[in-house]
């Protein structure tokens, strides 16, 4: 598919929001999406979880709801039947089942858009996901099962061919040799089919864990364990250069406001602060402490940004988080 062809096929964009942090992040998501994609013809969907598996309210507040709808977002309720409070990351799995069986791209809500999706080569018949990840899973025990044995056990579980998933440019038993994504964005040709397989694989891994995974933690990694298997099963894989705008010039997965001020570009910060400046938006967003202190009171620019040299950031994200926490500025 040639560059800039994302606009030729109709598709839907989805994120998750519920009471608390996610609903405020969703406002920034929707405002930035509409600003960067004025010609988008699909549905911008904010999926709202609910159900008995939550022990606290999940409904989006009315002031936030009005901002989201004013930005052209459609709020779509769905019920958590399998995950919920015990594993909130399961939202991105179950929400897909509430979508129509159409092409989709999912983004984590802590994403800001700085360019149009029409700049991308989105081939929905060959799904992919974010490579902005670290070697967080698995954590093989010394002198026991290694990366190959762990990952191959999962491919075997679901009848998937293993060898073609490997990046042979990486050495054996190095984590980057194996198909592994950040679930901050991913896409596919049929949201319901993708969601059902994602759910089936995740539940199988959780409820009947292969012996090779006995020493591995599944929380919070379950979605990122199942995702590469799902993508591979639909004939997808690592994103090519035509998708470099995701986690690049088109979208920024900032992950948390303090991290955004620590490491993202001046352009991203300018976009965020401009979108959040109008009084109707400010009136709502300043009620949430991280936005109030970091954006409106300027602590992000004045106190977090000077802590870091963006040309020489700490190698691991946890090191950045720890430095912000030591300064008393980890607001989320």
DRENLOSE-922701 format. One record per atom (N, C-alpha, C): x, y, z; residue in three letters. Coordinates in steps of 0.05 Angstrom, whole numbers, padded with zeros to 5 digits, always signed. Atoms other than C-alpha are relative to their C-alpha. Example, Ala and Ser with C-alpha at 12.3 -4.5 7.8 and 13.67 -1.06 7.14 Angstrom:
! residues 2
+00018-00024+00000ALA;+00246-00090+00156ALA;+00018+00024+00000ALA;-00016-00024-00001SER;+00273-00021+00143SER;-00015+00022+00014SER;
***
This chain:
! residues 332
+00017-00024+00000UNK;+00000+00000+00000UNK;+00018+00025+00000UNK;-00017-00023+00002UNK;+00030+00067-00020UNK;-00004+00019+00023UNK;+00001-00019-00022UNK;+00045+00123+00028UNK;-00025+00017-00002UNK;+00023-00018+00000UNK;-00014+00166+00049UNK;-00026-00013-00008UNK;+00025+00013+00009UNK;-00067+00113+00033UNK;-00019-00007+00022UNK;+00018+00007-00023UNK;-00097+00107+00103UNK;-00028+00011-00004UNK;+00027-00012+00003UNK;-00154+00153+00082UNK;-00017-00014-00020UNK;+00015+00013+00021UNK;-00176+00108+00025UNK;-00017-00023+00010UNK;+00016+00021-00011UNK;-00205+00054+00069UNK;-00012+00010+00026UNK;+00014-00009-00024UNK;-00257+00070+00122UNK;+00009-00017+00024UNK;-00008+00014-00025UNK;-00236+00052+00193UNK;-00008+00017+00024UNK;+00007-00013-00025UNK;-00252+00069+00265UNK;+00024+00003+00018UNK;-00021-00005-00020UNK;-00207+00097+00319UNK;-00013-00003+00027UNK;+00011+00006-00027UNK;-00217+00074+00391UNK;+00020+00005+00022UNK;-00015-00001-00025UNK;-00191+00090+00460UNK;-00019-00007+00023UNK;+00016+00008-00023UNK;-00216+00073+00530UNK;-00001+00024+00020UNK;+00002-00020-00021UNK;-00242+00122+00583UNK;-00020-00009+00021UNK;+00018+00005-00022UNK;-00274+00115+00651UNK;+00007+00021+00022UNK;-00003-00020-00021UNK;-00281+00156+00714UNK;+00029+00001+00011UNK;-00027-00003-00010UNK;-00214+00184+00739UNK;+00019+00008-00022UNK;-00021-00009+00018UNK;-00149+00193+00701UNK;-00006-00003-00029UNK;+00005+00005+00028UNK;-00171+00161+00636UNK;-00019+00019-00013UNK;+00019-00018+00013UNK;-00229+00208+00624UNK;+00013+00027-00007UNK;-00014-00025+00006UNK;-00184+00269+00628UNK;+00020-00004-00023UNK;-00018+00006+00022UNK;-00132+00237+00583UNK;-00016-00002-00026UNK;+00016+00003+00023UNK;-00189+00221+00535UNK;-00008+00027-00013UNK;+00006-00027+00011UNK;-00206+00295+00528UNK;+00024+00010-00017UNK;-00024-00008+00016UNK;-00134+00310+00505UNK;+00002-00017-00025UNK;+00000+00019+00023UNK;-00137+00248+00460UNK;-00019+00010-00022UNK;+00020-00007+00020UNK;-00201+00271+00426UNK;+00005+00028-00012UNK;-00006-00027+00010UNK;-00182+00345+00420UNK;+00024-00001-00020UNK;-00023+00001+00018UNK;-00114+00329+00390UNK;-00006-00016-00025UNK;+00007+00016+00024UNK;-00143+00276+00344UNK;-00015+00017-00021UNK;+00016-00016+00019UNK;-00194+00323+00314UNK;+00016+00023-00012UNK;-00017-00021+00011UNK;-00143+00379+00307UNK;+00019-00010-00021UNK;-00020+00011+00018UNK;-00094+00334+00271UNK;-00014-00015-00024UNK;+00014+00016+00020UNK;-00147+00296+00230UNK;-00027+00012-00007UNK;+00026-00013+00005UNK;-00200+00346+00207UNK;-00016-00013-00022UNK;+00014+00013+00022UNK;-00217+00304+00146UNK;-00008-00029+00006UNK;+00005+00028-00006UNK;-00225+00238+00183UNK;-00030-00007-00003UNK;+00028+00007+00007UNK;-00289+00202+00159UNK;-00011-00023+00018UNK;+00010+00022-00016UNK;-00292+00144+00208UNK;-00011+00009+00027UNK;+00011-00006-00027UNK;-00318+00140+00279UNK;+00023+00002+00020UNK;-00018-00003-00022UNK;-00277+00166+00337UNK;-00015-00010+00025UNK;+00015+00014-00021UNK;-00299+00119+00393UNK;+00015+00000+00026UNK;-00010+00002-00027UNK;-00287+00127+00467UNK;-00016-00022+00014UNK;+00013+00023-00012UNK;-00304+00059+00498UNK;+00000+00003+00030UNK;+00004-00005-00029UNK;-00332+00063+00569UNK;-00007-00027+00014UNK;+00006+00026-00012UNK;-00327-00001+00612UNK;-00020+00003+00023UNK;+00020+00001-00022UNK;-00379-00022+00663UNK;-00003-00029+00009UNK;+00007+00027-00008UNK;-00406-00083+00700UNK;+00009-00007+00028UNK;-00004+00009-00027UNK;-00402-00122+00764UNK;+00029-00006+00006UNK;-00029+00006-00005UNK;-00327-00136+00756UNK;+00015+00025+00008UNK;-00012-00024-00011UNK;-00314-00064+00776UNK;-00011+00006+00028UNK;+00009-00005-00028UNK;-00316-00046+00850UNK;-00001+00030+00006UNK;+00002-00029-00003UNK;-00316+00029+00838UNK;-00014+00011-00025UNK;+00014-00012+00023UNK;-00355+00076+00791UNK;+00018+00002-00024UNK;-00015-00002+00025UNK;-00332+00075+00719UNK;-00012+00021-00019UNK;+00013-00017+00019UNK;-00381+00123+00686UNK;+00015+00027-00002UNK;-00013-00026+00006UNK;-00350+00184+00653UNK;-00017+00022+00011UNK;+00015-00022-00012UNK;-00369+00248+00689UNK;-00013+00018-00022UNK;+00016-00016+00020UNK;-00419+00295+00655UNK;+00017+00022-00013UNK;-00015-00021+00014UNK;-00371+00354+00644UNK;+00020-00011-00020UNK;-00018+00012+00019UNK;-00320+00308+00611UNK;-00015-00011-00024UNK;+00016+00011+00021UNK;-00374+00274+00571UNK;-00007+00022-00021UNK;+00007-00022+00018UNK;-00395+00341+00542UNK;+00024+00009-00017UNK;-00024-00007+00015UNK;-00323+00358+00523UNK;+00006-00021-00022UNK;-00006+00022+00019UNK;-00314+00290+00489UNK;-00019+00002-00024UNK;+00020-00002+00021UNK;-00379+00296+00450UNK;+00004+00025-00017UNK;-00005-00025+00014UNK;-00362+00368+00432UNK;+00024-00003-00019UNK;-00023+00005+00017UNK;-00297+00342+00402UNK;-00006-00021-00022UNK;+00008+00019+00020UNK;-00336+00293+00359UNK;+00004-00029+00007UNK;-00003+00027-00009UNK;-00324+00231+00400UNK;-00027-00013+00006UNK;+00024+00016-00006UNK;-00376+00176+00406UNK;+00006-00018+00024UNK;-00005+00016-00024UNK;-00380+00145+00476UNK;-00016-00026-00003UNK;+00012+00027+00005UNK;-00393+00070+00470UNK;+00003-00017+00025UNK;-00002+00017-00024UNK;-00409+00032+00534UNK;+00004-00030-00008UNK;-00003+00028+00003UNK;-00387-00040+00540UNK;+00003-00013+00028UNK;-00001+00014-00026UNK;-00391-00092+00596UNK;+00024-00018+00002UNK;-00022+00018-00005UNK;-00331-00126+00626UNK;-00011-00026+00011UNK;+00010+00027-00009UNK;-00348-00200+00630UNK;+00023-00017+00010UNK;-00022+00017-00006UNK;-00278-00228+00640UNK;+00022+00013+00017UNK;-00022-00014-00013UNK;-00231-00175+00667UNK;-00013+00021+00019UNK;+00011-00021-00018UNK;-00248-00108+00701UNK;+00020+00009+00020UNK;-00017-00011-00021UNK;-00220-00084+00767UNK;+00026-00017+00004UNK;-00023+00017-00005UNK;-00173-00144+00774UNK;+00021+00002-00021UNK;-00019-00003+00022UNK;-00140-00131+00707UNK;-00010+00021-00020UNK;+00011-00022+00017UNK;-00157-00062+00677UNK;+00010-00001-00029UNK;-00010+00001+00027UNK;-00113-00075+00616UNK;-00018-00017-00018UNK;+00019+00016+00015UNK;-00166-00125+00595UNK;-00021+00017-00014UNK;+00019-00017+00013UNK;-00209-00065+00575UNK;+00005+00000-00030UNK;-00006-00002+00028UNK;-00173-00061+00508UNK;-00007-00025-00015UNK;+00008+00025+00013UNK;-00190-00133+00494UNK;-00030-00001-00003UNK;+00030+00002+00000UNK;-00264-00132+00514UNK;-00014+00022-00016UNK;+00012-00022+00014UNK;-00278-00064+00483UNK;-00003-00006-00030UNK;+00001+00006+00029UNK;-00263-00091+00413UNK;-00025-00015-00007UNK;+00024+00017+00006UNK;-00322-00139+00419UNK;-00025+00017-00002UNK;+00023-00018+00002UNK;-00369-00079+00424UNK;+00000+00016-00025UNK;-00003-00015+00025UNK;-00344-00050+00358UNK;-00013-00015-00023UNK;+00010+00014+00024UNK;-00373-00065+00289UNK;+00023-00016-00012UNK;-00021+00017+00012UNK;-00335-00118+00249UNK;+00013+00015-00024UNK;-00013-00018+00020UNK;-00296-00064+00211UNK;+00029+00005+00008UNK;-00027-00007-00006UNK;-00224-00042+00206UNK;+00002+00021+00023UNK;-00003-00017-00024UNK;-00199-00007+00269UNK;+00029+00004+00006UNK;-00026-00004-00013UNK;-00139+00023+00303UNK;-00006+00008+00029UNK;+00002-00006-00029UNK;-00135+00023+00379UNK;+00024+00015+00009UNK;-00022-00015-00013UNK;-00094+00073+00418UNK;-00005+00001+00030UNK;+00002-00006-00028UNK;-00080+00077+00491UNK;-00008+00029+00003UNK;+00011-00027-00004UNK;-00115+00139+00519UNK;+00021+00021+00005UNK;-00021-00019-00005UNK;-00050+00171+00540UNK;+00017+00004-00026UNK;-00011-00005+00027UNK;-00036+00189+00467UNK;-00008+00028-00009UNK;+00007-00026+00012UNK;-00033+00257+00434UNK;+00008-00001-00029UNK;-00004+00001+00029UNK;-00037+00267+00359UNK;+00011+00027-00010UNK;-00013-00023+00010UNK;+00008+00315+00322UNK;+00001+00000-00031UNK;+00000+00002+00029UNK;-00004+00293+00250UNK;-00024-00017-00009UNK;+00023+00015+00009UNK;-00058+00261+00206UNK;+00006-00029-00005UNK;-00003+00029+00006UNK;-00068+00186+00202UNK;+00002-00005-00030UNK;-00002+00004+00029UNK;-00074+00195+00127UNK;+00028+00000-00010UNK;-00029+00001+00008UNK;+00002+00202+00125UNK;+00011-00029+00002UNK;-00010+00027-00006UNK;+00008+00128+00145UNK;-00007-00020-00021UNK;+00006+00023+00017UNK;+00010+00063+00106UNK;-00013-00021+00018UNK;+00015+00019-00017UNK;-00044+00026+00145UNK;-00012-00022-00018UNK;+00010+00023+00015UNK;-00053-00042+00113UNK;-00014-00018+00021UNK;+00015+00013-00022UNK;-00109-00071+00157UNK;+00001-00031-00003UNK;-00002+00029+00004UNK;-00100-00141+00126UNK;+00026-00011+00011UNK;-00026+00008-00012UNK;-00030-00142+00157UNK;+00003+00015+00026UNK;+00000-00016-00025UNK;-00040-00119+00229UNK;+00028+00002+00012UNK;-00026-00005-00013UNK;+00017-00091+00270UNK;-00006+00015+00027UNK;+00003-00014-00026UNK;+00029-00057+00338UNK;+00026+00015+00006UNK;-00022-00018-00007UNK;+00076-00009+00373UNK;+00025-00015+00007UNK;-00026+00011-00007UNK;+00150-00025+00377UNK;+00014+00017+00021UNK;-00012-00017-00021UNK;+00161+00029+00430UNK;-00002-00015+00027UNK;+00002+00018-00023UNK;+00174-00024+00483UNK;+00028-00006+00011UNK;-00025+00009-00012UNK;+00227-00051+00529UNK;-00003-00030+00005UNK;+00001+00029-00004UNK;+00245-00123+00546UNK;-00012-00008+00026UNK;+00013+00004-00026UNK;+00194-00128+00601UNK;-00010-00028+00005UNK;+00011+00028-00003UNK;+00170-00200+00588UNK;+00010-00016-00023UNK;-00002+00013-00026UNK;+00189-00255+00596UNK;+00026+00007+00015UNK;-00024-00002-00016UNK;+00241-00256+00651UNK;+00011-00028+00006UNK;-00007+00028-00003UNK;+00273-00324+00641UNK;+00018-00005+00024UNK;-00017+00007-00023UNK;+00303-00357+00703UNK;+00027-00011-00011UNK;-00026+00010+00008UNK;+00377-00372+00698UNK;+00001-00031+00000UNK;-00005+00029+00003UNK;+00395-00443+00674UNK;-00025-00016-00002UNK;+00025+00016+00004UNK;+00322-00462+00662UNK;-00011+00007-00028UNK;+00012-00006+00026UNK;+00273-00447+00606UNK;+00008+00029-00009UNK;-00009-00026+00011UNK;+00295-00389+00560UNK;-00022+00012-00017UNK;+00019-00014+00016UNK;+00261-00341+00513UNK;-00012-00018-00021UNK;+00010+00017+00022UNK;+00255-00391+00456UNK;-00021-00020+00011UNK;+00018+00020-00011UNK;+00223-00445+00499UNK;-00026+00012+00009UNK;+00024-00014-00010UNK;+00175-00396+00532UNK;-00018+00008-00023UNK;+00017-00010+00022UNK;+00151-00363+00468UNK;-00010-00022-00018UNK;+00009+00022+00017UNK;+00149-00427+00427UNK;-00023-00016+00012UNK;+00022+00014-00013UNK;+00104-00459+00479UNK;-00027+00014-00005UNK;+00025-00015+00005UNK;+00053-00404+00466UNK;-00008-00003-00029UNK;+00006+00004+00028UNK;+00057-00410+00390UNK;-00011-00028-00004UNK;+00010+00027+00002UNK;+00048-00485+00397UNK;-00028-00003+00012UNK;+00026+00001-00013UNK;-00011-00475+00444UNK;-00022+00006-00019UNK;+00021-00010+00017UNK;-00050-00439+00390UNK;+00004-00009-00029UNK;-00003+00011+00027UNK;-00025-00478+00329UNK;+00012+00020-00019UNK;-00012-00020+00017UNK;+00017-00421+00303UNK;+00029-00007-00007UNK;-00027+00005+00010UNK;+00081-00426+00262UNK;+00019+00020+00014UNK;-00017-00016-00017UNK;+00138-00399+00305UNK;+00023+00013-00015UNK;-00025-00010+00011UNK;+00200-00390+00262UNK;-00003+00026-00015UNK;+00003-00025+00016UNK;+00172-00336+00216UNK;-00006+00024+00017UNK;+00004-00023-00018UNK;+00157-00292+00277UNK;+00026+00012+00010UNK;-00026-00009-00012UNK;+00231-00286+00294UNK;+00014+00021-00017UNK;-00017-00019+00013UNK;+00276-00228+00277UNK;+00028-00012+00001UNK;-00025+00015+00001UNK;+00337-00267+00255UNK;+00025+00018+00000UNK;-00023-00018-00002UNK;+00381-00205+00256UNK;+00008+00004+00029UNK;-00006-00001-00029UNK;+00378-00209+00332UNK;+00010-00027+00009UNK;-00011+00025-00009UNK;+00418-00262+00370UNK;-00020-00017+00015UNK;+00016+00019-00014UNK;+00387-00324+00398UNK;-00001+00007+00030UNK;+00004-00005-00029UNK;+00358-00314+00469UNK;+00003+00030+00007UNK;+00002-00029-00005UNK;+00358-00238+00461UNK;-00029+00008-00004UNK;+00029-00004+00000UNK;+00289-00210+00475UNK;-00011+00012-00026UNK;+00009-00013+00024UNK;+00285-00169+00411UNK;-00002-00020-00024UNK;+00003+00020+00021UNK;+00290-00233+00369UNK;-00029-00009-00003UNK;+00027+00012-00002UNK;+00219-00251+00390UNK;-00020+00022-00004UNK;+00021-00020+00006UNK;+00155-00216+00368UNK;-00012+00009+00026UNK;+00010-00011-00025UNK;+00137-00170+00425UNK;-00006+00030-00005UNK;+00010-00027+00005UNK;+00098-00105+00424UNK;-00007+00014+00026UNK;+00015-00015-00020UNK;+00075-00049+00468UNK;-00028+00002-00011UNK;+00028-00001+00009UNK;-00001-00050+00465UNK;-00011+00028-00001UNK;+00009-00028+00001UNK;-00004+00026+00461UNK;-00015+00007-00025UNK;+00017-00002+00024UNK;-00030+00021+00390UNK;+00002-00027-00015UNK;+00001+00024+00017UNK;-00050-00037+00346UNK;-00024+00002-00018UNK;+00022-00002+00018UNK;-00096-00047+00287UNK;-00005-00026-00014UNK;+00008+00024+00014UNK;-00133-00100+00247UNK;-00023+00005-00018UNK;+00020-00003+00021UNK;-00184-00112+00193UNK;-00028-00004+00010UNK;+00027+00006-00010UNK;-00243-00135+00236UNK;+00002+00001+00031UNK;-00003-00003-00029UNK;-00250-00110+00308UNK;-00011-00023+00015UNK;+00012+00021-00015UNK;-00296-00165+00330UNK;+00016-00026-00002UNK;-00016+00024+00003UNK;-00255-00222+00301UNK;+00026+00002+00015UNK;-00025-00005-00014UNK;-00191-00191+00328UNK;-00005-00002+00030UNK;+00006+00000-00028UNK;-00223-00180+00396UNK;-00006-00027+00011UNK;+00007+00027-00009UNK;-00251-00250+00401UNK;+00025-00017+00003UNK;-00024+00016-00002UNK;-00184-00282+00386UNK;+00018+00010+00022UNK;-00016-00012-00022UNK;-00148-00234+00433UNK;-00011-00010+00027UNK;+00012+00010-00025UNK;-00197-00254+00488UNK;+00005-00030+00004UNK;-00004+00028-00002UNK;-00192-00328+00473UNK;+00029-00007+00008UNK;-00028+00005-00006UNK;-00116-00327+00474UNK;+00007+00009+00029UNK;-00006-00010-00026UNK;-00112-00284+00537UNK;-00012-00018+00022UNK;+00013+00017-00021UNK;-00161-00327+00576UNK;+00014-00028+00001UNK;-00014+00026+00000UNK;-00125-00391+00554UNK;+00026+00002+00015UNK;-00026-00003-00014UNK;-00058-00364+00578UNK;-00004+00004+00030UNK;+00005-00005-00028UNK;-00088-00339+00643UNK;-00011-00024+00015UNK;+00014+00021-00014UNK;-00132-00398+00660UNK;+00013-00028-00002UNK;-00014+00025+00004UNK;-00088-00455+00634UNK;+00028+00006-00009UNK;-00027-00010+00007UNK;-00018-00427+00636UNK;+00019-00023-00007UNK;-00020+00021+00007UNK;+00034-00469+00599UNK;+00021-00004+00021UNK;-00020+00005-00021UNK;+00085-00502+00644UNK;+00025+00017-00004UNK;-00024-00016+00005UNK;+00140-00463+00610UNK;-00002+00028+00011UNK;+00004-00027-00011UNK;+00110-00399+00639UNK;-00003+00000+00030UNK;+00006+00003-00029UNK;+00107-00425+00710UNK;+00014+00021+00017UNK;-00015-00020-00016UNK;+00159-00375+00735UNK;-00005+00028-00009UNK;+00004-00027+00011UNK;+00132-00316+00696UNK;-00025+00014+00011UNK;+00023-00016-00008UNK;+00086-00260+00719UNK;-00017+00006-00024UNK;+00019-00007+00021UNK;+00024-00250+00677UNK;-00013+00028+00004UNK;+00012-00026-00007UNK;+00003-00185+00711UNK;+00022+00020+00004UNK;+00020-00011+00018UNK;+00008-00133+00681UNK;+00004-00007-00029UNK;-00009+00004+00028UNK;+00036-00166+00618UNK;-00018-00017-00017UNK;+00016+00019+00015UNK;-00021-00211+00596UNK;-00008+00010-00027UNK;+00008-00010+00026UNK;-00045-00166+00540UNK;+00023+00001-00019UNK;-00024-00002+00017UNK;+00026-00157+00514UNK;+00011-00028-00007UNK;-00007+00028+00007UNK;+00037-00233+00516UNK;-00018-00010-00022UNK;+00019+00010+00020UNK;-00026-00248+00476UNK;+00001+00015-00026UNK;+00002-00017+00024UNK;-00021-00190+00427UNK;+00017-00010-00023UNK;-00015+00008+00023UNK;+00037-00214+00384UNK;-00010-00027-00012UNK;+00011+00025+00010UNK;+00005-00283+00379UNK;-00025+00006-00018UNK;+00023-00008+00016UNK;-00060-00251+00354UNK;+00008+00012-00026UNK;-00009-00014+00025UNK;-00025-00206+00304UNK;+00013-00020-00019UNK;-00012+00021+00017UNK;+00017-00265+00278UNK;-00021-00018-00012UNK;+00020+00019+00010UNK;-00045-00308+00271UNK;-00017+00012-00023UNK;+00015-00014+00021UNK;-00078-00255+00226UNK;+00019+00008-00023UNK;-00018-00005+00022UNK;-00016-00252+00181UNK;+00015+00027+00002UNK;-00014-00025-00004UNK;+00013-00189+00212UNK;+00028-00004+00012UNK;-00026+00002-00013UNK;+00079-00173+00245UNK;+00010+00028+00007UNK;-00012-00025-00008UNK;+00128-00117+00260UNK;-00007+00022-00020UNK;+00007-00022+00018UNK;+00109-00049+00232UNK;+00023+00008-00018UNK;-00020-00009+00019UNK;+00146-00025+00170UNK;+00004+00030+00002UNK;-00006-00029-00001UNK;+00174+00044+00156UNK;-00023+00018-00006UNK;+00024-00015+00006UNK;+00107+00067+00130UNK;-00017+00007+00024UNK;+00015-00005-00025UNK;+00081+00066+00201UNK;+00017+00015+00021UNK;-00018-00013-00019UNK;+00139+00104+00232UNK;-00012+00025+00012UNK;+00013-00024-00012UNK;+00093+00164+00244UNK;-00014-00006+00026UNK;+00011+00008-00026UNK;+00060+00125+00300UNK;+00024-00003+00019UNK;-00023-00004-00018UNK;+00104+00139+00360UNK;+00021+00017-00014UNK;-00018-00017+00015UNK;+00133+00192+00314UNK;-00013+00027-00005UNK;+00011-00025+00007UNK;+00106+00251+00275UNK;-00030+00001+00000UNK;+00030+00001+00001UNK;+00033+00229+00276UNK;-00012-00004+00028UNK;+00010+00004-00027UNK;+00022+00204+00347UNK;+00022-00003+00020UNK;-00020+00002-00022UNK;+00058+00207+00414UNK;-00013-00014+00023UNK;+00010+00015-00023UNK;+00044+00155+00467UNK;+00017+00009+00025UNK;-00016-00012-00021UNK;+00067+00197+00526UNK;-00001-00015+00027UNK;+00001+00019-00022UNK;+00045+00145+00578UNK;-00008+00013+00027UNK;+00007-00014-00024UNK;+00039+00195+00636UNK;+00009+00029-00003UNK;-00007-00028+00003UNK;+00039+00271+00640UNK;+00029+00007+00009UNK;-00027-00006-00008UNK;+00104+00274+00680UNK;+00021-00010-00020UNK;-00018+00010+00020UNK;+00138+00230+00628UNK;+00000+00017-00025UNK;+00002-00017+00023UNK;+00113+00275+00573UNK;+00018+00024+00003UNK;-00016-00023-00004UNK;+00146+00335+00604UNK;+00030-00007+00002UNK;-00028+00008-00003UNK;+00210+00295+00617UNK;+00013-00005-00027UNK;-00014+00010+00024UNK;+00222+00268+00547UNK;-00011+00006-00027UNK;+00012-00004+00026UNK;+00175+00289+00492UNK;+00009+00027-00011UNK;-00010-00023+00014UNK;+00189+00344+00441UNK;-00014+00026+00009UNK;+00013-00026-00005UNK;+00174+00418+00449UNK;-00025+00002-00016UNK;+00024-00001+00017UNK;+00125+00410+00392UNK;-00024-00014+00013UNK;+00022+00015-00014UNK;+00084+00358+00431UNK;-00010+00017+00023UNK;+00009-00016-00023UNK;+00083+00403+00493UNK;-00016+00025-00010UNK;+00014-00024+00011UNK;+00062+00464+00451UNK;-00028-00008-00009UNK;+00026+00010+00009UNK;+00006+00423+00420UNK;-00019-00004+00024UNK;+00016+00007-00023UNK;-00019+00398+00487UNK;-00010+00026+00014UNK;+00007-00024-00016UNK;-00018+00466+00522UNK;-00018+00018-00016UNK;+00018-00016+00017UNK;-00051+00501+00463UNK;-00029-00011+00000UNK;+00026+00013+00001UNK;-00108+00450+00460UNK;-00014+00003+00027UNK;+00012-00001-00027UNK;-00119+00454+00536UNK;-00005+00028+00010UNK;+00001-00027-00010UNK;-00118+00530+00540UNK;-00028+00013+00000UNK;+00026-00014+00000UNK;-00190+00550+00520UNK;-00015-00003+00027UNK;+00013+00000-00026UNK;-00232+00567+00581UNK;-00019-00023+00005UNK;+00018+00022-00005UNK;-00286+00515+00571UNK;+00014-00027+00006UNK;-00017+00024-00005UNK;-00232+00461+00569UNK;+00014+00002+00027UNK;-00015-00005-00025UNK;-00191+00491+00625UNK;-00017-00004+00025UNK;+00018+00001-00022UNK;-00251+00495+00671UNK;-00004-00029+00010UNK;+00004+00028-00006UNK;-00259+00419+00668UNK;+00027-00013+00007UNK;-00025+00014-00003UNK;-00187+00396+00662UNK;+00016+00007+00025UNK;-00015-00008-00024UNK;-00159+00436+00720UNK;-00011-00013+00025UNK;+00010+00013-00023UNK;-00203+00397+00767UNK;+00015-00026+00006UNK;-00016+00024-00004UNK;-00155+00338+00758UNK;+00029+00008+00006UNK;-00025-00011-00010UNK;-00091+00349+00797UNK;+00023+00000-00019UNK;-00023-00001+00018UNK;-00039+00327+00747UNK;-00001+00021-00022UNK;+00002-00020+00020UNK;-00066+00372+00693UNK;+00001+00028+00013UNK;+00000-00026-00013UNK;-00077+00429+00742UNK;+00029+00009+00006UNK;-00026-00008-00009UNK;-00006+00428+00770UNK;+00021+00000-00023UNK;-00021+00002+00020UNK;+00035+00405+00710UNK;-00005+00017-00024UNK;+00006-00016+00024UNK;-00001+00442+00654UNK;-00007+00029+00008UNK;+00010-00027-00005UNK;-00039+00501+00683UNK;+00017+00016+00020UNK;-00018-00015-00019UNK;+00008+00518+00741UNK;+00029-00001-00010UNK;-00026-00001+00013UNK;+00068+00504+00696UNK;+00022-00017+00013UNK;-00021+00016-00013UNK;+00104+00453+00740UNK;+00014-00019-00019UNK;-00012+00018+00019UNK;+00116+00408+00681UNK;+00024+00013-00014UNK;-00021-00015+00014UNK;+00156+00460+00642UNK;+00022+00010+00019UNK;-00019-00014-00017UNK;+00188+00494+00702UNK;+00016-00019+00018UNK;-00013+00017-00021UNK;+00205+00435+00748UNK;+00008-00027-00011UNK;-00008+00026+00010UNK;+00205+00369+00709UNK;+00019+00002-00023UNK;-00016-00002+00024UNK;+00234+00390+00642UNK;+00030+00005+00006UNK;-00028-00005-00005UNK;+00298+00419+00672UNK;+00016-00023+00013UNK;-00013+00022-00013UNK;+00313+00353+00707UNK;+00014-00018-00020UNK;-00009+00019+00020UNK;+00330+00318+00641UNK;+00013+00013-00024UNK;-00012-00007+00026UNK;+00375+00325+00581UNK;-00013-00019-00021UNK;+00015+00018+00019UNK;+00329+00299+00525UNK;+00018-00012-00021UNK;-00019+00012+00018UNK;+00390+00285+00483UNK;+00016-00023+00013UNK;-00014+00020-00015UNK;+00416+00239+00537UNK;-00017-00010+00023UNK;+00019+00009-00020UNK;+00357+00209+00573UNK;+00009-00027+00012UNK;-00006+00026-00011UNK;+00364+00150+00621UNK;-00010-00022-00018UNK;+00005+00022+00019UNK;+00363+00084+00584UNK;-00027-00012+00004UNK;+00025+00013-00006UNK;+00302+00055+00619UNK;-00020+00020+00011UNK;+00022-00018-00009UNK;+00235+00089+00632UNK;-00002+00001+00030UNK;+00002+00000-00029UNK;+00236+00067+00704UNK;+00019+00019+00013UNK;-00020-00019-00011UNK;+00298+00109+00716UNK;-00011+00029-00002UNK;+00012-00026+00003UNK;+00261+00170+00690UNK;-00022+00004+00021UNK;+00021-00001-00020UNK;+00201+00155+00734UNK;+00012+00004+00028UNK;-00011-00002-00027UNK;+00245+00147+00795UNK;+00011+00028+00006UNK;-00011-00027-00004UNK;+00279+00214+00784UNK;-00023+00020+00004UNK;+00023-00018-00004UNK;+00212+00249+00778UNK;-00013-00004+00027UNK;+00011+00005-00026UNK;+00187+00214+00840UNK;+00017+00012+00023UNK;-00018-00012-00020UNK;+00248+00236+00880UNK;-00004+00030+00002UNK;+00006-00028-00001UNK;+00230+00307+00861UNK;-00028+00007+00009UNK;+00027-00004-00010UNK;+00159+00297+00887UNK;-00019+00009-00021UNK;+00016-00011+00023UNK;+00129+00310+00818UNK;-00014-00022-00016UNK;+00014+00022+00014UNK;+00101+00241+00799UNK;-00030+00002+00006UNK;+00029-00005-00003UNK;+00028+00263+00790UNK;-00014-00016-00022UNK;+00014+00016+00021UNK;-00017+00214+00755UNK;-00028-00008+00010UNK;
***
